[in-house]
Amino acid sequence: MKFGIAKDLITPDVKTHMGGGNLHGQYSVGIHDDLYVKALVMDDDRHRAVLISFDLLFHDYALTERLGEYIESRHGIPRAGTASPART
């Protein structure tokens, strides 16, 4: 089994609306902790899988779709719920 990991900083460098119950309409005033996107790729020479994690409260489903399309077209890893092509 082979594994690959990656991590990238996604902390906004501009004032951003805060998420949360009582924070509607408020902007951030500084950075307490940085935000990251993290990825894990697993490959057992028969199947490959990618797991992606965001330090976000929420995101639009379009981001999930675009990531799935990119990973499938660039790396040949099918999206969740689809059968993996056999490797020869």
Backbone as CSV, one residue per row, in Angstrom:
resi,resn,N_x,N_y,N_z,CA_x,CA_y,CA_z,C_x,C_y,C_z
1,MET,0.855,-1.180,0.000,0.000,0.000,0.000,0.893,1.233,0.000
2,LYS,0.582,2.158,-0.891,1.308,3.435,-0.950,0.370,4.551,-0.510
3,PHE,0.958,5.557,0.142,0.204,6.704,0.616,0.896,7.982,0.176
4,GLY,0.127,9.005,-0.095,0.663,10.333,-0.346,-0.160,11.333,0.436
5,ILE,0.491,12.327,1.010,-0.226,13.340,1.782,0.196,14.729,1.316
6,ALA,-0.717,15.681,1.464,-0.425,17.074,1.117,-1.239,17.981,2.027
7,LYS,-0.730,19.165,2.239,-1.408,20.164,3.074,-1.080,21.527,2.487
8,ASP,-2.090,22.395,2.373,-1.866,23.731,1.844,-2.644,24.743,2.670
9,LEU,-2.059,25.893,2.859,-2.649,26.984,3.629,-3.765,27.648,2.828
10,ILE,-4.951,27.792,3.431,-6.069,28.469,2.764,-6.629,29.614,3.609
11,THR,-5.869,30.078,4.601,-6.311,31.198,5.424,-6.469,32.435,4.548
12,PRO,-7.655,33.075,4.559,-7.843,34.283,3.735,-6.898,35.393,4.180
13,ASP,-6.393,36.168,3.224,-5.513,37.297,3.566,-6.262,38.622,3.516
14,VAL,-7.588,38.547,3.432,-8.440,39.738,3.452,-9.513,39.534,4.516
15,LYS,-10.120,40.632,4.962,-11.215,40.509,5.933,-12.314,39.642,5.341
16,THR,-12.813,38.721,6.151,-13.791,37.745,5.696,-14.948,37.693,6.681
17,HIS,-16.166,37.481,6.157,-17.324,37.319,7.044,-17.109,36.129,7.954
18,MET,-17.486,36.295,9.211,-17.365,35.223,10.198,-18.587,34.314,10.096
19,GLY,-18.397,33.021,10.350,-19.500,32.077,10.405,-19.861,31.817,11.852
20,GLY,-21.092,31.403,12.083,-21.500,31.087,13.449,-22.803,31.782,13.789
21,GLY,-23.438,31.287,14.829,-24.760,31.740,15.219,-24.904,33.227,15.447
22,ASN,-24.075,33.832,16.312,-24.236,35.245,16.673,-23.270,36.156,15.925
23,LEU,-22.606,35.637,14.909,-21.573,36.415,14.222,-22.023,36.923,12.866
24,HIS,-23.307,36.801,12.542,-23.811,37.203,11.229,-23.472,38.667,10.943
25,GLY,-22.836,38.911,9.819,-22.499,40.269,9.414,-21.193,40.795,9.971
26,GLN,-20.525,40.049,10.842,-19.258,40.502,11.412,-18.091,40.014,10.562
27,TYR,-17.052,40.818,10.520,-15.842,40.455,9.796,-14.772,39.965,10.757
28,SER,-13.858,39.170,10.229,-12.725,38.726,11.037,-11.854,39.930,11.394
29,VAL,-11.190,39.848,12.534,-10.324,40.944,12.973,-8.878,40.490,13.116
30,GLY,-8.606,39.243,12.838,-7.258,38.705,12.939,-7.293,37.197,12.770
31,ILE,-6.125,36.605,12.791,-6.022,35.156,12.616,-5.660,34.521,13.947
32,HIS,-6.544,33.669,14.428,-6.269,32.899,15.646,-5.526,31.625,15.285
33,ASP,-6.035,30.900,14.300,-5.414,29.679,13.799,-5.513,29.678,12.275
34,ASP,-4.474,29.248,11.618,-4.517,29.140,10.166,-5.478,28.041,9.739
35,LEU,-5.993,28.174,8.515,-6.887,27.195,7.913,-6.133,26.448,6.821
36,TYR,-6.419,25.149,6.701,-5.714,24.318,5.729,-6.683,23.443,4.941
37,VAL,-6.241,23.030,3.774,-6.853,21.937,3.036,-5.829,20.805,3.083
38,LYS,-6.300,19.584,3.327,-5.399,18.437,3.453,-5.907,17.323,2.556
39,ALA,-4.975,16.574,1.966,-5.347,15.478,1.082,-4.540,14.238,1.418
40,LEU,-5.188,13.093,1.259,-4.558,11.788,1.431,-4.895,10.960,0.198
41,VAL,-3.883,10.405,-0.451,-4.076,9.496,-1.578,-3.592,8.126,-1.144
42,MET,-4.422,7.110,-1.374,-4.065,5.732,-1.037,-4.104,4.896,-2.309
43,ASP,-3.120,4.028,-2.480,-3.002,3.215,-3.690,-2.491,1.831,-3.304
44,ASP,-3.276,0.789,-3.603,-2.841,-0.580,-3.304,-2.491,-1.352,-4.580
45,ASP,-2.191,-0.639,-5.660,-1.888,-1.191,-6.977,-3.098,-1.803,-7.671
46,ARG,-4.250,-1.762,-7.054,-5.500,-2.172,-7.706,-6.514,-1.041,-7.677
47,HIS,-6.522,-0.277,-6.601,-7.466,0.822,-6.434,-6.734,2.038,-5.877
48,ARG,-7.224,3.206,-6.273,-6.719,4.464,-5.706,-7.892,5.245,-5.147
49,ALA,-7.644,5.936,-4.061,-8.675,6.768,-3.446,-8.040,8.054,-2.947
50,VAL,-8.833,9.124,-2.984,-8.389,10.430,-2.497,-9.384,10.901,-1.443
51,LEU,-8.877,11.334,-0.295,-9.689,11.963,0.742,-9.204,13.392,0.892
52,ILE,-10.148,14.339,0.896,-9.801,15.753,1.015,-10.571,16.346,2.183
53,SER,-9.870,17.126,3.015,-10.449,17.745,4.193,-10.177,19.247,4.154
54,PHE,-11.210,20.044,4.447,-11.079,21.498,4.499,-11.349,21.990,5.909
55,ASP,-10.580,22.972,6.371,-10.868,23.641,7.636,-11.876,24.755,7.355
56,LEU,-13.070,24.362,6.962,-14.122,25.319,6.632,-15.410,24.929,7.346
57,LEU,-16.219,25.925,7.666,-17.524,25.666,8.261,-18.460,25.075,7.211
58,PHE,-18.386,25.575,5.989,-19.190,25.076,4.885,-18.581,25.566,3.583
59,HIS,-18.996,24.952,2.494,-18.647,25.433,1.158,-19.745,25.008,0.205
60,ASP,-19.783,25.649,-0.925,-20.769,25.349,-1.943,-20.469,23.969,-2.542
61,TYR,-21.505,23.209,-2.873,-21.320,21.884,-3.450,-20.562,21.950,-4.777
62,ALA,-20.574,23.104,-5.427,-19.836,23.266,-6.691,-18.343,23.001,-6.484
63,LEU,-17.801,23.314,-5.319,-16.392,23.028,-5.040,-16.143,21.525,-5.060
64,THR,-17.028,20.758,-4.448,-16.909,19.298,-4.452,-16.950,18.767,-5.882
65,GLU,-17.870,19.271,-6.678,-17.995,18.843,-8.077,-16.734,19.167,-8.878
66,ARG,-16.234,20.372,-8.737,-15.036,20.773,-9.492,-13.817,19.958,-9.080
67,LEU,-13.674,19.683,-7.792,-12.562,18.844,-7.331,-12.669,17.434,-7.902
68,GLY,-13.872,16.875,-7.878,-14.084,15.538,-8.432,-13.745,15.473,-9.907
69,GLU,-14.175,16.479,-10.664,-13.874,16.529,-12.100,-12.370,16.646,-12.338
70,TYR,-11.709,17.502,-11.569,-10.272,17.699,-11.726,-9.496,16.419,-11.423
71,ILE,-9.808,15.792,-10.303,-9.089,14.584,-9.901,-9.312,13.466,-10.914
72,GLU,-10.538,13.346,-11.409,-10.831,12.300,-12.387,-10.114,12.557,-13.714
73,SER,-10.145,13.790,-14.193,-9.524,14.074,-15.492,-8.000,14.116,-15.417
74,ARG,-7.464,14.647,-14.344,-6.013,14.806,-14.231,-5.301,13.547,-13.752
75,HIS,-5.952,12.794,-12.863,-5.281,11.660,-12.219,-5.961,10.314,-12.468
76,GLY,-7.106,10.325,-13.160,-7.785,9.073,-13.488,-8.426,8.371,-12.313
77,ILE,-8.672,9.095,-11.242,-9.314,8.505,-10.059,-10.797,8.855,-10.130
78,PRO,-11.667,7.834,-10.282,-13.097,8.126,-10.423,-13.691,8.715,-9.141
79,ARG,-14.784,9.437,-9.315,-15.466,10.039,-8.171,-16.126,8.988,-7.303
80,ALA,-16.434,9.357,-6.084,-17.087,8.442,-5.134,-18.363,7.883,-5.751
81,GLY,-18.600,6.600,-5.477,-19.811,5.968,-5.975,-19.668,5.388,-7.366
82,THR,-18.485,5.489,-7.952,-18.279,4.907,-9.273,-17.245,3.810,-9.158
83,ALA,-17.324,2.866,-10.051,-16.380,1.731,-10.013,-15.017,2.173,-10.506
84,SER,-13.993,1.668,-9.869,-12.619,1.970,-10.259,-12.222,1.094,-11.446
85,PRO,-11.624,1.677,-12.486,-11.199,0.852,-13.609,-10.066,-0.072,-13.211
86,ALA,-10.062,-1.273,-13.748,-9.000,-2.228,-13.434,-7.704,-1.776,-14.081
87,ARG,-6.606,-1.937,-13.357,-5.289,-1.589,-13.890,-4.603,-2.844,-14.376
88,THR,-3.900,-2.723,-15.471,-3.155,-3.873,-15.977,-1.683,-3.616,-15.924
